Amino acid sequence: MGGGFNGKVVHNVFEKIISLENLFLAWKEFRYEKRNKPDVIRFEFNLEDNLFELHDQLKNKIYQHSDYSTFNICDPKLRKINKAIVADRVLHHAVFRILYPIFDSNFIFDSYSCRTEKGTHRAVKRLEKFCRKLSQNNHKIIYVLKCDIRKFFDSIDQNILLEIIKAKIQD
């Protein structure tokens, strides 16, 4: 993965993201458990051509993200899913591979979503630990609020987010 951030501005991030090595590693991570999907099979059939084309578009700064396809799933509540094409999702992985180590150390410890060595199961275990401690091993009644902030990600001010990114990344 890419370099860390210790209060310093990180340089050459764009070059690291678009490197062929990073794009091929991103492909490898992306295709895990998706190998039998028709769109992934089509992309893999011309894998090198597709990744070299993506690299060239990024290098020449002519890349444009495609439109998302939208569908709904129930798991258990109804959720609207926006799915990018394979090339765009590979690029998402390539960006994540480089930016994750730059920003991860800035997250609070108990942030579990989309983080290495974290995830839902570890979040639940951590919650259980807090509940046992606060309830004195189930001898005291405690209350837990489970909630979801509606449209939270849609409410994030993109200008503020870009300023945070610019403070850490030169390019």
C-alpha positions as CSV (number, residue, x, y, z in Angstrom):
1,M,0.0,0.0,0.0
2,G,1.0,3.7,-0.3
3,G,2.8,5.8,2.2
4,G,1.5,7.1,5.5
5,F,0.8,10.6,6.8
6,N,2.5,11.9,9.8
7,G,1.5,15.6,9.6
8,K,3.4,15.9,6.3
9,V,1.9,16.5,2.8
10,V,2.2,13.3,0.7
11,H,3.7,13.8,-2.8
12,N,3.2,11.9,-6.1
13,V,-0.1,10.3,-4.9
14,F,-1.6,10.5,-8.4
15,E,1.4,8.7,-9.9
16,K,1.2,6.0,-7.3
17,I,-2.6,5.5,-7.9
18,I,-2.3,5.2,-11.7
19,S,0.8,3.0,-11.7
20,L,0.4,-0.2,-13.6
21,E,1.5,-2.1,-10.6
22,N,-1.2,-0.5,-8.4
23,L,-3.9,-1.1,-11.1
24,F,-3.0,-4.8,-11.4
25,L,-3.0,-5.2,-7.6
26,A,-6.3,-3.3,-7.4
27,W,-7.7,-5.7,-10.1
28,K,-6.6,-8.7,-8.0
29,E,-8.3,-7.3,-4.9
30,F,-11.4,-6.3,-6.8
31,R,-12.1,-9.6,-8.5
32,Y,-11.9,-11.6,-5.3
33,E,-15.3,-13.4,-5.0
34,K,-16.5,-11.7,-8.2
35,R,-14.9,-14.0,-10.8
36,N,-18.2,-15.5,-12.0
37,K,-20.0,-12.2,-12.6
38,P,-20.6,-11.7,-16.4
39,D,-19.2,-8.1,-16.4
40,V,-16.0,-9.2,-14.6
41,I,-15.5,-12.1,-16.9
42,R,-15.8,-9.8,-19.9
43,F,-13.3,-7.4,-18.4
44,E,-10.9,-10.2,-17.5
45,F,-11.0,-11.6,-21.0
46,N,-9.0,-8.5,-22.2
47,L,-7.5,-7.7,-18.8
48,E,-4.2,-6.3,-19.9
49,D,-5.7,-4.2,-22.7
50,N,-8.3,-2.9,-20.3
51,L,-5.9,-2.0,-17.5
52,F,-3.4,-0.4,-19.9
53,E,-6.3,1.6,-21.5
54,L,-7.4,2.7,-18.0
55,H,-3.8,3.7,-17.2
56,D,-3.4,5.6,-20.4
57,Q,-6.6,7.5,-19.9
58,L,-5.6,8.4,-16.3
59,K,-2.0,9.4,-17.4
60,N,-3.3,11.6,-20.2
61,K,-6.0,13.0,-17.8
62,I,-8.9,12.1,-20.2
63,Y,-10.5,9.4,-18.0
64,Q,-14.2,9.9,-17.2
65,H,-16.1,7.9,-14.7
66,S,-19.0,6.1,-16.3
67,D,-22.6,6.5,-15.1
68,Y,-23.8,4.2,-12.4
69,S,-26.5,1.6,-12.9
70,T,-29.1,1.7,-10.1
71,F,-31.0,-1.1,-8.5
72,N,-32.7,-1.9,-5.1
73,I,-31.9,-4.6,-2.7
74,C,-33.5,-5.7,0.7
75,D,-30.9,-6.6,3.4
76,P,-33.1,-6.3,5.5
77,K,-34.3,-2.8,4.7
78,L,-34.8,-1.5,1.2
79,R,-31.6,0.1,-0.1
80,K,-30.8,1.9,-3.4
81,I,-27.5,0.6,-4.9
82,N,-25.5,2.5,-7.4
83,K,-23.1,0.2,-9.3
84,A,-20.2,1.4,-11.4
85,I,-18.7,-0.5,-14.3
86,V,-15.8,-2.8,-13.7
87,A,-13.0,-0.4,-14.9
88,D,-14.4,2.3,-12.5
89,R,-14.6,-0.2,-9.6
90,V,-11.0,-1.3,-10.2
91,L,-10.0,2.4,-10.1
92,H,-11.9,2.8,-6.8
93,H,-9.7,0.0,-5.4
94,A,-6.6,1.6,-6.8
95,V,-7.4,4.9,-5.1
96,F,-8.3,3.1,-1.9
97,R,-5.0,1.2,-1.8
98,I,-3.0,4.4,-1.9
99,L,-5.2,6.7,0.1
100,Y,-6.2,4.3,2.9
101,P,-2.8,4.4,4.7
102,I,-2.6,8.1,4.4
103,F,-6.0,8.7,6.1
104,D,-6.5,5.6,8.3
105,S,-4.5,6.9,11.3
106,N,-6.8,9.9,11.5
107,F,-9.9,7.9,12.2
108,I,-11.1,7.2,15.7
109,F,-10.3,3.7,16.9
110,D,-14.0,2.7,17.0
111,S,-14.6,3.4,13.4
112,Y,-15.0,0.0,11.8
113,S,-16.5,0.3,8.3
114,C,-14.2,-0.3,5.3
115,R,-11.1,-0.6,7.5
116,T,-8.3,-3.2,7.5
117,E,-8.5,-5.5,10.5
118,K,-11.9,-4.1,11.4
119,G,-15.4,-4.7,10.0
120,T,-18.8,-5.7,11.3
121,H,-17.8,-8.7,13.5
122,R,-15.1,-6.8,15.3
123,A,-17.5,-3.9,15.9
124,V,-20.0,-6.2,17.4
125,K,-17.3,-7.8,19.7
126,R,-16.3,-4.3,20.8
127,L,-19.9,-3.4,21.5
128,E,-20.3,-6.6,23.6
129,K,-17.2,-5.7,25.6
130,F,-18.6,-2.2,26.4
131,C,-21.9,-3.7,27.3
132,R,-20.4,-6.3,29.6
133,K,-18.3,-3.6,31.3
134,L,-21.1,-1.1,31.7
135,S,-23.7,-3.6,32.8
136,Q,-21.2,-5.1,35.2
137,N,-21.5,-8.5,33.5
138,N,-25.3,-8.2,33.1
139,H,-26.0,-7.2,36.7
140,K,-27.0,-3.6,35.8
141,I,-29.5,-2.4,33.2
142,I,-28.0,-0.4,30.4
143,Y,-29.5,1.1,27.3
144,V,-28.1,1.1,23.8
145,L,-29.3,3.3,20.9
146,K,-29.1,1.8,17.5
147,C,-29.8,4.4,14.8
148,D,-29.1,5.3,11.2
149,I,-28.7,8.9,10.1
150,R,-30.8,9.2,7.0
151,K,-28.9,10.4,3.9
152,F,-25.8,11.0,6.0
153,F,-23.3,10.6,3.2
154,D,-25.4,12.9,0.9
155,S,-25.1,15.6,3.6
156,I,-21.3,15.7,3.7
157,D,-20.0,19.1,2.4
158,Q,-17.8,18.1,-0.5
159,N,-15.9,21.4,-0.3
160,I,-14.8,20.7,3.3
161,L,-13.9,17.1,2.3
162,L,-11.7,18.4,-0.6
163,E,-10.0,20.8,1.8
164,I,-9.1,18.0,4.2
165,I,-7.7,16.0,1.3
166,K,-5.7,18.9,0.0
167,A,-4.2,19.4,3.4
168,K,-2.7,15.9,3.2
169,I,-2.0,15.4,-0.5
170,Q,0.0,17.6,-2.7
171,D,-1.5,16.5,-6.0
